[in-house]
Amino acid sequence: MVARDLASRGVSDSHVLAAMGTVPRERFLGEELAEFAYEDSPLPIEAGQTISQPLIVAVMAQAAEIGPGDRVLEVGAGSGYGAAVLGRIAAEVWAIERHEILAEQARRRMTELGYDNVHVVSGDGTLGWPEAAPFDAIVVTAGGPSVPASLFEQLVEGGRLIIPVGSESRGQELLRVRRVRGEAVQDDLGPVRFVPLIGEEGWGTTAPASAPAPAPAPAPAPRTLVLGPAARGHVHGVAELVRESAEPFSSIDDVELGPLLDRIGDCSVVLLGEATHGTSEFYRMRDRITRALVVERGFSAVAVEADWPDAARIDRFVRARPTVGARFRPFERFPTWMWRNREVDELVRWMRDHNAGLDDERQMVSFHGLDLYSLYTSRAEVLAYLDRVDPEASALARRRYACLSPWQHDPAEYGRAVITGRFAGCEEGVIATLSDLLRRRLQDSAESGDDYLDAAQNAVIVANAERYYRVMYSGSRASWNLRDQHMFETLQVIRAHRGPGAKVVVWEHNSHVGDASATEMGARGEHNVGMLCRREYGDDAFLVGFGTDHGTVAAATDWGGPMEVKAVRPSHPDSYERICHETRTPAFFLHLRDPRRDGLREELSQPRLERAIGVIYRPETELQSHYFQASLPDQFDEYIWLDETTAVRPLASRQTDEPPDLFPFGL
């Protein structure tokens, strides 16, 4: 954790790094959360609070410039983890906590660990702890409306006060305030997001009202995820407002899509999300919308969260083009059920039938993958293309790509070998091959069209995937941003290739198509496809999210594990899903860009929890594993609710030897 999540992201204070490597974080969590102890994420504790993200603990300790002889006050002890870290650096630490149950637990932990220089007390942290003042440093782990005067007065001359300050609970600026000749000298350390600072010189007994947050800074911003009092309560009133604003429908098969298409209007990029990767109803509704966009609005491409070479095989099937290149069966990499299912098969076969009725190939709808995981399949496709058009260049590319071969069955191990210095890496060779292919663009693109596009895009994937597997060990933010940047740039390539005015419908998870700047992802410096589309296309991009309360889902327990049909737990009381469930409307559209009822955006803009289930689902740790904080109206233009949902229907592997351009999913 220290090297991966702290040192690699700018924490350089040797005292802080040593302390973070010494304090056992699992001792400050319940046993059921021990496996998550060293992930760079906040986790829930008693009294509705959280244990802070390790990065934020380290960043604040470093900003406080704490030395071995210092006396330190922490406001908001919580589990005691932050105070324990400070205690490994400073001479004496006082930690004040307003929840007595948390204070008592923290005191017991300090005793058990032998941290006798850390003193945990109960009280109003906004007033400080005059009995032990003055302090060399004060660290406040909650966001207030301003700097409490009582805390500033308890600093020694030259003392440092670290505190998040902002006009609303959704986002603040992290400040370092120094006491210099009795005056406050302030440094702004960047945007953060914290639970409200409650107390006499804080927000009082309730959290402040929230407002839309600005776009996040590009640098990673630490945050604490917990819902304050303002995000709880009033569910029935908000649910009634949602019910009155919604457009109910009885079934996916019979749904009237006209009003939705009218709201989409002339938008040329429509992004259709999903709250899980394994829910039949999400696929079926996206299928219905996609068909309508193709037939009624002239959309000419479908781009999905799948690997490019696999989707390219499906594209050849739907446009009745011959299969070329390396031979493989599409969508046989984990998780196979995500695209090898009956719901997708029905869309693919409809696309083929639709295209068969068109005389002009330029009007045919195409099928593309946006993702970058296909390092070795893409490598094989590049070589197969060069074998056909330039055997000499193919031989050179094979020599350049050869260094990737030892890790063919485990590309993540390649990244580990490079990052640990056991292997020099293949970056130079894969970039050189990409450059050679791009230089062929002028002479080849006019002659080979789609074949060249496939080869060039596969070369891009090899280069980006090689980098992805290297940076994935530098932290989740870097790898996430690289992946979503790749998917967005691939979307741009598809639009350019399909010609002027091309319209594309995108199928990806909510976490990719919803605007990241409206979620905690943005607070930690992550961007996504939806956010990049809004920046590039503005209102010409239409973002659609999906949600459900309960039912079943196809998912695995661990990465690479078998698919299971799992029960989806009813939604969390503090979530958007619970609000939708309490409308008692089984299925509806909810327009968010310009809603039919005044006040809907304002009511829903208040940050709440939102559920995200990928290919892994762990119901036993759902809150910490599958919920994140978001502002729904800023995240999506439309939200589609399906209260009860069922798992996708996976297809069995093909047992025959038909070529892969026939029966694309192995029927």
N, C-alpha and C positions, 0 to 999 in steps of 0.2 A: 504493500500500500504506500509506504513512504516514497519509494522510487517512482512507482507507477502513477500515483495520483497527486503527489505533493511536489517532490523535487522537479518532476518533469513539467510542472505547471507554474513554476515561478517561486515556490517556497525555498528559500536559500539559507535562512538562519539556522546555523548548526545546532543551537540549543533547542529550537523548535522541532527540527527533524529528529533529534535524539529523543526528545520527550514523546513525540508521536509514535516512535518506534518502541517505546518502553511501556506505555500504559495499555493494558489489555482491554480493548473496547468491548469485548464480549462480556466482561464482568459487569458492565453497566446496562445490559440488555436482559430481557427474559430469555429463558432457554430456547423457546421456539424461534427466536430471531438470531441465534448464535451464528448460523451459517452465513448471515448477511453482514456480520460484524465489520469486515474489512472491505466492503463495497463503499464506494464514494457516494453515499446517499444518506439522507436523514432517515430515521426509523422511529416508529411510534413507541411511546412509553406511557406510563400511567398518567392520569389526570388530563387526558386529551392532548398531551404535549409530545415533543419529539426530542430524540438525541440528535445533536447537530451533525451535519455532514462533516467528515474528517477534514476536507479542504477548508471549510469555513473556520473550523477551530484553529487550524494552522495559520491561515491568512490573518485572522484577528490577533493571534498571539504574536505573529511576526510584526504586524503593524503597531502593536503596543510597545515594541522595542524593550521587552522585559529582560532584565539581567539577573544574575544569580543572587544579588543582594536585595532585590526589590520586594516591596510589600504591595500586594495586588488585591483588588476587589473585583469579583465577578458578579454581575447582576443577572439573575436568571440561571440558577445552578442546574435545574432540571435533574437529570440522572446523576450529575456530578462528574461526567466525563471531561468536560472542558476545564473544570476546576482542577481535576487530577492532572491534566496536561500542564496547566499553569504551575501547579505545585512541583512538578519535576524540574522547573526552570527557576522559579522565584524562591526567596527565602520563606515568605509567609503568604498564604492566600486565604482571604475570607470570601465565601460564596453565599449569596443571599437568594432565597427562594420563597415565593409567596405561597406555594402549595406545601402544606406541612407534611403530607404523605411523601412527596418527593424529597423534601429536606431530610426527613428521617431515613429514607432509603440511602440517600447520598452519604449521610453521616456514617451509617453502618458499613457502606462500601469502603470509605476512607479508612475506617478502623481495621477492616479485614485485610486491606492491602498494605497497611502500615504507613499510610500517608499522613503522618501526624502533624505536618505543617499546613494542612488544609482544614479550615474551620467552616462548617456549613451552618448557617443560621436562617431563621424564618423571619419574614417581614416584607415591607414595601420597598422593593429595590430601587424605586425612583428617588427615595430619600437617602439612599446610601447606607453606610454603617458608621455613624459618627464615633462610636465607642472605640473603633480601631483606626480611625483616620489620623493623619493624612496617608494617602496612598501614592505610590510611584506610578501606578497604572490602574485604570478601571476599564473593564471589558463588559459591554452591555450586549446581551444576546437576544434582544427584542427591539422592534422598531418603534420609536416615539415621534411625537409631533415636533419636538425640538429638544435641545440639550437640557436636561434637568439641571437647574441652578445648584441644587444640593450636591449633585455629583461633582460638578466643576469645583465647588468650594472645598471639596474633600481631597483635591489633588495637591501634591507638593509643588513647589516652584519647579517648572520643567516637566511636570507630570503629563501623562498622555491618557486621554479618554477616547475609547473606540466605541462608536455607537451608530446604529442605523437610524437615519432621520428622514421622514417623508410626510407628505400631507395626506397619504392614504395607506391602508394596510397592505395593498397589493405590491407595492414596490417602494423602496427607499434608496437613499444614497448612503454609503458607508463613510462616516466621517472620522478623522483623527483630529482631536482638539487638544492643543498643547496649552499649558498655563505658562505664559511668559510675562514676567513682571506683573502678575495679577490679571493679565488680559488673555482672551481666548484667541489663539492662532489656529486656523482651521485648514485641513487638507481634505480634499474630496478623493476618496479611494475607489469610487465606481458604484454602479447600481447593484443592489441586493434585494432580497425579499425575505422578510422575517415575520414571525408572529407578533402581534401588537404588544407594546410595552404598557402593561396595566399598572396603574398606581396614581397617587396624588399628583405627581408631576409628569404623568404619562397621559394615557387615553382615558383614564377613569375606569369604569367597570365594563365598558363596551368598546369594541373595536370601531374605528372610524369607517365611514362610508368609503367605498372604493370607486375609482374612475379608471378608464382605459389607460393602460401603461404604455409608455413610448416604446419604440422599437429597441431591442436590446443592443448593448454595445457588443462589438465583435469579440472582445476578450471574455474568457469564462468568468461568470459572476457567481459567487457562492450564494446559497440560499438555504432557508429552512422551510420545509413544507409542513404546514399544519393549518387547520382552519380556525380562525378566531371566532368569537361569538357572533360577529356580524354575518358570517357565512352559515350560521345555524339558525333554526327557527323560521317562522313565516312560510313554511313549506306549503301549507294549504293555500295561502293567498297567492303565492307564485304559481302553484300548480293550476289554480283556477284561471289565472291570466294566460298560462300556456294553453290550457284547454280551449279557451275562448279564441285564441289566436291561431290555433292549429287547423289543418285541413284533414279530417279523418278519411280513411279509406277502409274498405271491408276486406279486400284480398289483393295480393300482388298480381294475380292473373287478370283481375278486372279493374285495376286501378286506372283512374282517369289522369293522364299525364299532361293534358293540355295546360293547366295553370302553371305547372312546374316549367314546361317548355317556354311559356310566355315570360316567366321570370328570368330564365336563362337568356332569352332574347337572342341577340347576335353574338354572344360570347363565343370565342373560337377555341377556348380551352376549358373543358369541364372536368373537374377532378372529383371522382366518386370514391368515398372512403369506405371503411368498415371498422367496426369496433373490435372485431376478432378476425383472425385469418381462417376460421373454420366454421362459419355459420351459413347455412344454406340460404336463408332468407336474404342476407346481404348480397350474395351472388345473384340470386334470382331478381331482386329489385334492380341491381346494377345492369343486369341483362336487359330488363324491360326498358330502362332509361336509355341504354346504349342503342338498342334497336330503333327507338323513336328518334334519337339524335341523328342516326345514320339516314333513316328514311325521310324524316320530316325537316331536318335542319342541315343536311349535307355534310355530316361528319365523315371523314375519310380514313381515320386511323384510330386504333385502340392500342393504348400503351399501358402495360401492366407491370406490377412489381414482381418481375420474373427475369430470369437470365436471358440475354439477347439471343444466343444460338438456339436455345430451346424454343423460344417464341418464333424465331425465324423459320423453324421447321413447320410450325403451325401456320405461319404466314404463307408459306409455299402451298400448304394444303388449301387454305381458304381462297387463294388466288389461282389455284390449279396450275402451279408452276412446278417444273421438275426439281427433284431433290439433287443437290450437288454437295460436295464437301465431305467431311468426315461422317461416318455412319454411327449414329447413336440414337437411343430412344429418348424423346424429350420428357422433361420433368420427372426424372427418376432419382434426382438428388433430394435428400431430406430438405424440407418436408414434402413428400410426394403428394399428399392429399390437398395441398394448397392450390395446385393447378390441375392435377390429374384427378378430376372429380366430374360427376355427371352434370353438375350445374355449368361448368365451363365447357364441357363437351357439347351441350345443347347450344350455347352461344356460337361456338366454333362452326358447328354444322349449319347453323342458320346463316352465318357469314358466308360460308361456301355457296349455299343455295342462292343467297342474295347476289353475290358476285357473278354467279353463273348466268343470271338474267341480264347482265350488262354487256354491251358491245364495246364500250370504251374502257380499257384497263385503267385509265387515269381516274375513273370514277369509282373503282373498286375500293372497298374498305380493307385496310391492311392491319396486321397484328404484330406488335413489337414488344420486346422486353426492355425494361429500364435498368435492371440491376447489374451488379458487377462481380458476383461470386464465381462466375464461370471461368476462372483463370485457365484451367487446363483444357476445357472444351473449346474456349475461344482461341487458345494457342493452336490447337489442332485444326480449327477452321481457317486460321490465317495461313498455315502451312499448306492445307489442301488447296486454297485459292492460288497461292503462289506456285504450287506444283502444276496447276493448269495453265497459268499465264506466263510464268517466268521461272523455269526450273533452277536457273543459276541463283536468282534471288532467294528461292526457296532453300537452297543449300546453305546460303549465308544465314538466313533466319533460323534454320535448325541449329546451327552452331551457337547463335546468340541465345536461343531459347533453351539450350541443353542444360544450363545451370539450374533450371527450375525442376528438372526431371526427378531428382531424389525426393522431392516433397509432393509428388503428384497425388498421393492419397491423403495427404494432410497438409494443405497449404498454410494452416495456422502455425504448424511447426516450422515452416520456412520463415515466417515472421519472427518467431521466437529465436531461431538460430541467428538471424541478422541482428536483432536488437541486443542479444547477449554477446555479440562479437564472435560467435563460433563460425560465421560465414559472412563473406564480404557482400553478398547480395547480387541481384541480377538487374538492377535498375538501368545501368548503362546499355546493356544489350537490348532490353525490351523497348527502351526509348528510341534506340537507333533503328530498330525494325519498324516502329510506328512512323518515324520520320521518313524512312524510305517509302513506306506505303502512301503517306500523304503527298509525297513528291510525285507519285504516279497519278494523282487526282486528275490533272488536266488531260492526260492521254487516255486514262482508263474510264473515267466516269461517263463520258459520252458513249463509250462502246459497251460497257458492261452494266451500268446502272445499278440495279439492286444487288448484283453480285459484288460489285466494288464496295457498295455501302456496307454489306455484311462483313467483308474482309476488313475494311477500315475501322468499323465500329468494334470488331473483335480485337483488333490491334490496340485500340484505345482501352478496351476492357483489360487486356493483359497488362498494360502499363498501369492503369488505375488500381487493378486488383493487386498487383505486386506491391504497390505503395500502401494499399489498404491493409494488407496482412502485416506490413511492417509497422504502421502507425497504430494498429489496434492495441498494441502493448504500451502505447504512450498515453492512453486514457480514452474513455468512451466518447468524449466530445470530438476529438480529432477524427476518429474513425467514422462517427455518425455524420459529421459535416462533409467528409470526403465522399461518403456513399451518396448522400442526398444531392450534393453538388454534381456528382456523376449522373444521377438519374435526371436532374433538371437539364443538364447539358445534352443528354441523350434525347430528351423530349424536344429540345430545340433542333437537334439534327433531324429528327423525324419530321418535324414541321417543315424544315427547309427542303428535305428530300421530296415530300409530297407536293410541294409547289406552292405558289403564292395563294394566300387565303386558306391554306389547309386548316381544317378543324380537327382537333384531337380530343378524345375522351380518355381519361387516365383512371386506372383502377389501382389503388394502393390503400394501405392502412390509414385510419384517421390520423395517426401520429406522423404520417408523411404528407397528407394532403391538407390537413388543418394548419392554419398559420401559426408557426412556432412562436412568434413574438407574443401571442396571446396565451402562452402556456409557460409552465416552469422550465420547459426546454430552453426557451429564449432567455430566461433569467440566468442560465448557466452557460450561455454563449453558443447554443446550438441553433442551426437553421434547418429548414426542410424544404421539400419541393413546393408546398403550398405557399410558404413565405416568399420563396424566390419567384414564384409565378406572380404573386401580387406585386412584388417590386418591379418585375419586368413588364407585366401585361396590365396591371391595374385592374379596372372593372371588367376587362375583357376575359379575365379568369373567374370562373364560378366554382366555389369550393363547397362540396356537399359532405356532411358527416352523417354517420349512422350510430344508433344506439339501441340497446336492449336491456331488459331487467333480469330475466331468468330464462332457463331452458337447458339446452345441451349444446356442446361445442366439440369439434374435433381438434384435439391438441395432444401434445406429448408432455410428460412430466419433466424430462431432461432433454437437452439438445442431442439429437441423434437417436432418441428413444422411439419406441413404437407409438403409432397413433392410438389414442384412446377416445372414446366418447364420454366426456365428462359433464357433470351437472354444473351449470353456471349458477352461482349463488345469487340470491336477490340482492339488489343494489344497496350500497352504503347509504345510511340516512343523510349524510352531508353531501350527496352527489347530485349532479344534474339528472342522472338516471332515475333517482328516487323521485325527483320532481315530476318527470315524465310519467313514471309509473302511477303516481298519485293523481294524475288526470283521469285515470280509469278509462282511457281511450286506447284500445289495443294497437292501433296503427295510425300514424298521421305524418303529414308534412308540416314542418314549422319553418316559415320563411324568416330569416334573421337580418338580411341586408336592409329591407324596408318593410318591417312587419305591419300587419293589418291593425294591430292594437297599440295605441300609444303606451309607452312605459315598459313594453316588453324587453327591449334592449337594455334599458336602464336596470331593470330588475335582474335580468340574467347576466349582466356584465360583472356582477359581484363574483369574485373567484370562488369556485367550488371544485370538488373532486370530480374527476371524469375517469371512467374505466377503460383500460386498454388491455386486450388479451391478444398476444401474438400466436406463435406456434407452440409456445410453452404456456401452460396454465397450471398454477398452483393455488387452488382454492384455500388451502390451509393458511397461506400467508398473503391473501389477496390484497389487503390494504397496502402493505408495503411493496408488493410485487407488481400490482396491476392498476394502481390508481395514481393519478398525477393531478396537479392543480391547473385550472384553465379558466378562461373567460369565453364562454361558448359563442356569444354573438360576434366577438372579434376573431374567433377561430374559423368560423364557417359562415357561408352565405345562406345555407339551407341545412336543416337537420331532419333526418328521416328516422322515425321511431317505430320499432317493432317490439312490443312488450315481451312476447314469448317467442323464442327462436329455437331452431334445431340444428344439429350438426350437418355438415356437408356430407355428400354420399361419394366416397372414394371409389375409383375405378380399379379393378384388378389388373395386374400386370398382363401384358399380351403374351400369349403362349405360342403364337404363330411366327412365321418368318417373313411376313409381308414387309415391304420397304417402309421406312418411317414416314414417308409422305402420305401413306394411306393409313387409316385408322390411327390418327395421331395420338390418341391416348391409350392405345393398346387394347381396343375391344376385340 
